[in-house]
Amino acid sequence: MKCRQCGKELKPHWSTDICLECSRKNVKKIFRENPEIKQAFRETIEELKKPENVEKMAKNTANFMNAIQKLRSEGQ
């Protein structure tokens, strides 16, 4: 499969039709054209970095992984 934007060959396990470089360029363009989106993105990232949110995300991730492992073991 090739990148829909630049034509670069994508890795076989790639789950999108655009390469990382083109995706980054697109995000930078969006931020340049829409400063309010860039500011909202930064605020969201700062909120996610707060200790209580990091702990919550870690617990949610662990619970999700435990559920996946349980499903896999039941399927065997």
C-alpha positions in Angstrom: 0.0 0.0 0.0 1.2 3.5 -0.7 0.6 6.9 1.0 -2.3 8.6 -0.6 -0.6 12.0 -0.4 3.1 11.4 -1.4 3.0 7.9 -2.8 5.7 6.5 -0.4 5.5 2.8 0.2 3.9 2.1 3.6 4.8 -0.8 5.9 2.7 -3.9 5.5 1.1 -3.6 9.0 0.3 0.1 8.5 -3.3 0.7 9.5 -3.8 4.0 7.6 -3.4 5.2 4.0 -1.1 8.1 4.9 2.6 8.1 6.0 3.7 9.7 9.3 5.6 12.5 7.5 2.5 13.6 5.5 0.3 13.3 8.6 2.7 15.6 10.6 2.7 18.1 7.8 -1.1 18.1 7.7 -1.4 18.6 11.5 1.1 21.5 11.3 -0.9 23.1 8.5 -4.1 22.8 10.6 -2.4 24.4 13.6 -0.9 27.2 11.5 -4.3 27.9 9.9 -6.3 27.6 13.2 -4.5 28.9 16.2 -7.5 28.2 18.4 -7.3 24.5 17.6 -3.6 24.5 18.4 -4.3 26.2 21.8 -7.1 23.7 22.6 -4.7 20.8 21.8 -2.0 22.2 24.1 -4.5 22.7 26.9 -5.8 19.1 26.5 -2.2 17.8 26.6 -1.5 19.8 29.7 -4.6 18.5 31.4 -3.6 14.9 30.5 -0.2 15.4 32.1 -1.7 16.2 35.6 -0.8 13.4 38.0 -4.4 12.4 38.8 -5.2 12.0 35.1 -2.0 10.0 34.5 -2.9 7.6 37.3 -6.5 7.3 35.9 -5.2 6.5 32.4 -2.8 3.9 33.8 -5.6 2.2 35.7 -7.9 2.2 32.7 -5.1 0.9 30.4 -4.3 -1.9 32.9 -8.0 -2.8 33.2 -8.3 -2.9 29.4 -5.3 -5.1 29.0 -6.5 -7.5 31.7 -9.8 -7.8 29.9 -8.1 -8.6 26.6 -5.9 -11.2 28.3 -9.0 -12.8 29.9 -10.7 -12.9 26.5 -7.7 -14.5 24.9 -7.3 -17.2 27.6 -11.0 -18.0 27.4 -10.8 -18.4 23.6 -8.1 -21.0 23.8 
